[in-house]
Amino acid sequence: MVEVGIFGFSIDFSLHLIEGNANLTFIFFLGVSLLAALGLRFSYYAHRNMLASDIETQREIWESLRYIGVFAAVYALAWIVDIVSSIQFASKNGLLLAMTLFLVLSLRKIATLTGREGLGQSNQIQGVFQLIAAVAIGLYVVTVTVLGQTSLTALIEGVTGLLLVGYGVVFFRQQVANRRLQGTMLDSLLRHLLPVLVFGGLVSIVALSIPLGIDRAVVLHIQIVFLIMTATALMTTTIKLRQNLASL
């Protein structure tokens, strides 16, 4: 154990087991390390595509996608800090919810780019959704910071994740049915982004089982599976971003 004083606070750097479980801690460390690396890589290629694109509307899509990788990486790094030090970020799952929100906003931008009218695409509905999502994420962050991990915070987290995934799937179903979009780069991008949205959202949705009496350690075992699947989906989407960059 190494103890370091920073700004008057004493921080010890040593292994801190998640729920007192060494196996769970090891799997989480590997999983979030993978997510951090792939999140940064995804953000890098989204940024490169933004710089290389000559179409302003597409640049807005790439700009939004950059934040997905950033939030995923920061969320993963918060877990790593929790494991290797005495610093604990109780509200780190709010970063994953923010990543899911930016995924939905990216789908919205693609919908706007194609000019297809449909449910949830009006500015009024979009504004209401963003307000509700932002309030829900903010409420989760404040509540979990004050109360810690409780059944209430798990409920807020799960319902927020369910809201985000449900709204995003609505956009996805509308756009894949759009004949103007089929076979294009945006169509392929949509199909690669959906697994990231679903798996990332499921990490939060699984928390709904905590108020039902499921032990948090069991929930964490399920969540790390979805986190690894989120990282894998980011990897395949990054390959698509690299291919698109090469064609610009």
ABEGO torsion letter per residue (X at the ends): XBBBBBGGBBBBBBBBBBGGBAAAAAAAAAAAAAAAAAAAAAAAAAAAAAAABABAAAAAAAAAAAAAAAAAAAAAAAAAAAAABABBBAAAAAAAAAAAAAAAAAAAAAAAAAGBBBBGABAAAAAAAAAAAAAAAAAAAAAAAAAEBBAAAAAAAAAAAAAAAAAAAAAAAAAAABAAABGBAAAAAAAAAAAAAAAAAAAAAAAAAAAAGBBAAAAAAAAAAAAAAAAAAAAAAAAAAAAAAAAX
